[in-house]
Amino acid sequence: MKNPSDITVLEINDLSYIDFIALIRETNRCPGGKDTIRRVVQNSFITRGSRVLEVGSNTGFTSLEVAHLVKCRVDGIDISENCVLEAKNKLRGDTREIKKLVNFQVGSAYEIPFDNDTFDLLIGGGATSFMDKKSKAVSEYVRVVKPWGFISVTQLFYVKNPPTKVVDAVSEAIGVKINPWGKDKWLSIFTKQTNKLEKYYFYEGSLTHRKPESVDEYVDHFLSKPHIQELKTGVQEAIRKKWKGYLEVFNENQKYLGYFTVLFRKTGCDEEPELFIRK
């Protein structure tokens, strides 16, 4: 991306969703935000000595929050160079300790740039839903996680059938064809991929549709950021229009969505199934 101060209205309009959120420095938290990250940290039992990889680290929020909580080594990879640059920018503003623990780099889930059995926890977030080759990505997740390590997925899913126009609008906004799948279909992407993954922890949450004035307030927050205020008035208005358009599409989609957080454990040997389990 060129110097933001030189960007034009036409270039704003042509930005992909990922590059746009990098420009406006949107935190881009996972569904459930900090509560989800806390659940992942607590139920994966990571410690200061653990190694964590986030696939689809975006602008860095989840990777940094894990490091803040646990003080362990965290690597984040993302295919968007602009998102990686913004994540590194956030890292530069953090403490000396966190700077030593966290690293961001450009990388693909299809060819994760780390050796076999490297990580105690891999955080996939919802990144897998944006991938065409989901099975290949899951195979890579399993490869780089240590035996008895964890793979965390926080995934949006449809709790009721959405109108086709809603799904099409989201697909157009983010530049990826969205599948209107339910919970079981998303879980099967992982459970049917390999017998090496045990579903260890599961949490299901709901989402809130926001009032139009709440969306407007959120947009205003971004327009008030100093680096946006420095831009020409016409460029600021183009950013406002584009960001509000995205949020209105996502807000309508929220009416039909829920999310789950699941931790899969990579088994190190064969185990007998459990019979008498909690309902």
Residue pairs with C-beta under 8 A, 6 or more apart in sequence:
1 7
1 19
1 22
1 23
1 82
1 85
2 11
4 23
4 227
4 231
5 230
5 231
7 23
7 231
7 235
8 235
9 234
9 235
9 238
12 20
12 23
12 235
12 238
12 239
12 242
13 238
13 242
15 23
15 242
16 175
17 173
17 174
17 175
17 246
18 58
18 80
18 82
18 83
19 80
19 82
19 83
20 242
20 243
20 246
21 28
21 58
21 59
21 83
22 59
22 80
22 82
22 83
22 85
22 86
23 82
23 239
24 222
24 225
24 228
24 239
24 243
25 59
25 86
25 89
25 225
25 227
26 59
26 222
27 59
27 61
28 58
28 59
28 61
29 61
29 62
30 36
30 37
30 62
30 125
30 126
30 154
31 126
31 154
31 155
31 156
31 205
31 207
31 259
32 39
32 154
32 205
32 259
32 261
34 65
36 154
36 205
36 261
37 62
37 65
37 66
37 69
38 69
39 201
39 203
39 261
40 66
40 121
40 123
40 152
40 154
40 261
40 263
41 66
41 69
41 70
43 200
43 201
43 263
44 120
44 121
44 150
44 152
44 263
46 52
46 66
46 70
46 72
46 120
46 121
47 70
47 72
48 70
48 71
48 72
49 72
50 70
50 72
50 73
50 120
50 121
51 72
51 73
51 74
51 75
51 118
51 119
51 120
51 121
52 63
52 66
52 70
52 72
52 73
52 74
52 75
52 119
52 120
52 121
52 122
52 123
53 74
53 75
53 76
53 77
53 112
53 114
53 118
53 119
53 121
53 122
53 123
53 144
54 62
54 63
54 66
54 74
54 75
54 76
54 77
54 122
54 123
54 125
55 77
55 109
55 112
55 122
55 123
55 124
55 125
55 127
55 137
55 141
56 77
56 78
56 109
56 124
56 125
56 126
56 127
56 130
57 63
57 76
57 77
57 78
57 83
57 84
57 87
57 104
58 78
58 80
58 83
58 87
58 125
59 83
59 86
59 87
59 90
60 76
60 86
60 87
60 88
60 90
60 91
60 102
60 104
61 90
62 76
62 123
62 125
63 74
63 75
63 76
63 87
63 102
63 104
63 123
64 74
64 87
64 90
64 91
64 94
64 98
64 102
66 72
66 74
66 123
67 74
67 98
67 101
67 102
68 98
71 97
71 101
72 101
73 101
73 102
74 101
74 102
74 103
75 102
75 103
75 104
75 105
75 114
76 84
76 87
76 102
76 103
76 104
76 105
77 104
77 105
77 106
77 107
77 108
77 109
77 112
77 113
78 84
78 87
78 104
78 106
78 107
79 106
79 107
79 108
79 109
80 106
81 106
84 104
84 105
84 106
87 104
88 104
91 98
91 99
91 102
91 104
92 99
94 102
105 113
107 113
109 127
109 128
109 131
109 137
109 140
109 141
110 131
110 133
110 136
110 137
110 140
111 140
112 140
112 141
112 143
112 144
114 144
115 144
116 143
116 144
117 144
117 145
117 146
117 147
118 144
118 145
118 146
119 144
119 145
119 146
119 149
120 145
120 146
120 149
120 150
121 145
121 149
121 150
121 151
121 152
122 141
122 144
122 145
122 149
122 150
122 151
122 152
123 152
124 141
124 151
124 152
124 153
124 154
125 152
125 153
125 154
126 153
126 154
126 155
126 156
128 134
128 137
128 138
128 153
128 155
128 189
129 155
129 156
129 178
129 179
129 186
130 174
130 176
131 137
134 189
135 189
135 193
138 189
138 190
138 193
138 194
139 193
139 194
141 151
142 151
142 193
142 194
142 196
142 197
142 266
145 151
145 266
146 266
147 266
147 267
147 268
148 265
148 266
148 267
148 268
149 265
149 266
150 200
150 263
150 264
150 265
150 266
151 190
151 197
151 263
151 264
151 265
151 266
152 261
152 262
152 263
152 264
153 190
153 261
153 262
153 264
154 259
154 260
154 261
154 262
155 186
155 259
155 260
155 262
156 207
156 257
156 258
156 259
157 181
157 182
157 183
157 185
157 186
157 257
157 258
157 259
157 260
158 180
158 181
158 182
158 256
158 257
158 258
159 182
159 183
159 206
159 256
159 257
159 258
160 256
161 180
161 256
162 180
162 253
162 255
162 256
166 252
166 253
166 256
167 178
167 180
167 253
169 249
169 252
169 253
170 178
170 249
170 250
170 253
171 177
171 178
173 245
173 246
173 249
173 250
179 185
183 204
183 258
183 260
186 260
187 199
187 260
187 262
190 197
190 262
190 264
191 197
191 199
195 267
196 266
196 267
197 264
197 265
197 266
197 267
198 264
198 265
198 266
198 267
198 271
199 262
199 263
199 264
200 263
200 264
200 265
201 261
201 262
201 263
202 260
202 261
202 262
202 263
203 260
203 261
203 262
204 258
204 259
204 260
205 258
205 259
205 260
205 261
206 258
206 259
207 254
207 257
207 258
207 259
208 254
209 251
209 252
209 254
209 255
210 218
210 251
210 254
215 244
215 247
215 248
215 251
216 244
218 247
219 240
219 243
219 244
219 247
222 228
222 239
222 243
223 229
223 236
223 239
223 240
228 236
228 239
229 236
231 239
